[in-house]
Amino acid sequence: MRDNAERRGNIFMLRFLLMLMLFVNTMVQAQSALFLLISPTTVMNGMGEVGVGLPSEDVSASYFNPANGFNNQPGLSLGGSHMKTEWLPGLVDDMDLTHNHYGLTYKFNHLPLQLNLHTYKTFLDAGEQSYVDSAGTFLGVFNTFFSARSAVIAARFSARKWNIPFVISYGLARKSIIQDLTNGLELEGRTYIAENVAYDRGFLAEFPIDIHSKSDATSIQFSPSFGASTLNVGDPVVFHENEQQDPLPTSVRAGVGITSSMSLSDTWNILEYKVGHAAIDNLHIPRTTPEAQIAYQKGLGDIDFYKHVLKSESSGEVIISRGHELTILD
């Protein structure tokens, strides 16, 4: 019985630490809803999370930049993805991460305009938690979950200026965030649930260049791009009135990319190569006291566009990501 009690105590402490990781950071410098930083998009994860500045037809690319994820087919297009995986299976055996993403794109036939409507939901089931009193007496179990449901709207416009083609897109997203630590159960007369609304915004610019052979049998496309997005902008999180407020994990991303391809008679895509760099910075300014006002950096925060994005050099304040993709005979 002593071994079972010790094991239960160890599991409880492990889960307690995991919960702290998910909805708060360290004491005074706390941030809430850190589960929003878990990237659930398998395709873009494989590309190093460079979806902010590298155009992608994958609907989940709008997770990094609401101005991304356009399907290039004319007319009406539908897309979707579903992902469910165990989360931290080496530590616990009942935590699951689910991400459902659906997108609708309409590309006008006679206008240089395209519209995107996306919706996605991220759900983290943190499993069953043990409840003990101050004396360590086991009182029961409850479930903990975190969810974010988003709606995305974006537009893409194509034009020429000084005979230079360009494509610019801009997108906005609204997130409804729920952090329910006890699944609505009252513990000592209190519920532990917080509901917030956050917003994402971003833009993406492309400069496509086509080079055709004399016979027009083959063509080469070359398209540099860059983009930026600000994610999780919203009011502070409060689980109970008159308690410490914690900021959402507001962050900024900036990235560049190059897409190059070779086509044969507009039928075969012989070769396509994509490469991108991105930089991510947390905009929250750490507080020195619990009473300090919540504040954020402006613009790109600590990101130096030349150093962190173009040269892709890492530093202590900024996270750097890189990715590339090769497609043959698509």
C-alpha positions, 0 to 999 in steps of 0.5 A, spaced: 500 500 500 505 504 501 508 503 494 501 504 491 501 511 495 508 513 493 506 512 486 500 515 486 503 521 489 509 521 484 503 521 478 500 527 481 506 531 482 508 529 475 501 531 472 501 538 476 508 540 473 505 538 466 499 543 468 503 548 470 507 548 463 500 548 459 497 554 462 502 558 466 509 559 466 514 561 472 511 565 478 511 572 476 513 572 469 507 567 468 503 566 461 497 562 460 494 558 455 501 555 453 498 549 449 497 554 443 504 554 442 504 546 440 504 546 433 499 541 431 500 541 423 504 535 421 505 538 414 508 544 416 512 541 422 515 537 417 517 543 413 520 546 420 514 551 421 516 556 416 509 557 414 509 564 415 513 566 409 513 560 404 506 560 401 503 553 401 496 550 399 496 546 405 490 548 409 494 548 416 499 553 413 494 558 416 495 556 423 502 560 422 499 565 418 492 567 417 494 569 410 497 563 408 493 556 405 490 558 399 489 553 394 491 555 387 485 551 383 480 556 379 473 556 382 471 553 388 475 548 392 475 545 399 480 542 403 481 539 410 485 535 415 484 531 421 490 529 426 490 525 433 496 523 437 498 521 444 501 527 447 508 526 451 506 518 451 513 517 455 511 521 461 503 519 461 498 514 457 492 518 457 493 525 454 491 526 447 492 532 442 487 533 436 487 538 431 481 538 425 482 543 420 477 545 414 478 550 409 474 553 403 477 557 397 474 561 391 478 563 386 474 568 381 475 566 374 475 574 371 478 577 377 485 577 380 482 575 387 481 569 391 478 568 398 479 564 403 475 561 409 478 556 414 476 553 421 480 549 425 479 546 432 485 544 437 483 540 443 488 537 448 485 532 453 490 532 459 487 526 462 484 524 468 487 528 474 487 526 482 484 530 487 487 530 494 486 535 500 492 539 504 493 533 508 494 528 502 488 524 502 485 522 496 478 525 494 477 523 487 479 524 480 477 529 474 479 531 467 482 537 464 482 539 457 484 545 453 481 547 447 482 553 441 476 554 436 478 559 430 475 562 424 479 565 419 478 569 413 483 572 408 483 575 401 489 574 396 490 579 390 494 579 384 497 584 380 502 588 376 506 594 378 512 597 373 511 590 369 513 586 376 508 581 378 506 580 385 501 577 389 499 579 396 494 576 401 492 578 408 488 574 413 485 575 420 483 569 425 479 569 431 480 564 437 475 562 442 480 559 448 477 555 453 482 552 459 478 548 464 482 545 469 477 541 473 472 539 467 467 544 471 467 540 477 467 545 484 473 544 488 473 547 495 467 551 492 471 554 486 471 552 479 478 553 475 476 555 468 478 561 464 475 563 457 478 568 452 478 571 445 484 572 441 486 574 434 491 573 429 493 577 423 498 576 418 500 578 411 504 574 405 507 577 399 509 573 393 513 575 386 512 570 381 517 570 375 515 565 369 521 564 364 518 560 357 523 556 352 522 559 345 518 553 343 514 554 350 515 546 351 518 548 358 517 553 363 521 555 369 517 559 375 521 562 380 517 566 386 521 569 392 516 571 398 516 574 405 511 574 410 509 576 417 504 574 423 502 576 430 499 571 434 494 570 440 493 577 441 488 578 447 486 580 454 489 577 460 487 570 463 484 570 469 481 564 473 478 567 479 476 575 480 481 579 484 487 574 482 493 575 478 492 576 471 497 572 466 498 574 459 496 570 453 503 567 449 503 573 444 508 572 439 510 574 432 513 571 426 517 573 420 519 569 414 522 568 407 521 563 402 523 561 395 519 556 390 522 554 384 519 549 379 520 546 372 514 545 368 513 541 361 507 544 356 503 546 362 501 539 364 507 536 368 511 539 374 517 536 372 521 539 379 519 543 384 523 546 390 521 550 396 526 553 401 524 557 407 527 561 413 522 563 419 524 567 426 519 567 432 519 571 438 515 572 444 512 579 445 511 579 452 515 583 457 517 579 463 514 582 469 518 583 476 513 583 481 506 580 481 503 587 481 507 590 474 502 592 468 502 586 463 506 589 457 508 587 450 514 589 445 512 592 439 512 590 431 517 585 430 520 585 437 527 582 438 527 579 431 532 583 426 530 581 419 537 581 416 540 577 422 534 572 424 530 572 417 535 573 411 541 570 414 537 565 419 542 566 425 540 564 431 540 568 438 537 567 445 531 571 444 529 569 437 527 562 435 529 560 428 526 555 423 528 552 417 525 548 412 525 545 404 521 540 400 523 537 393 517 534 389 519 530 383 514 529 377 508 531 380 
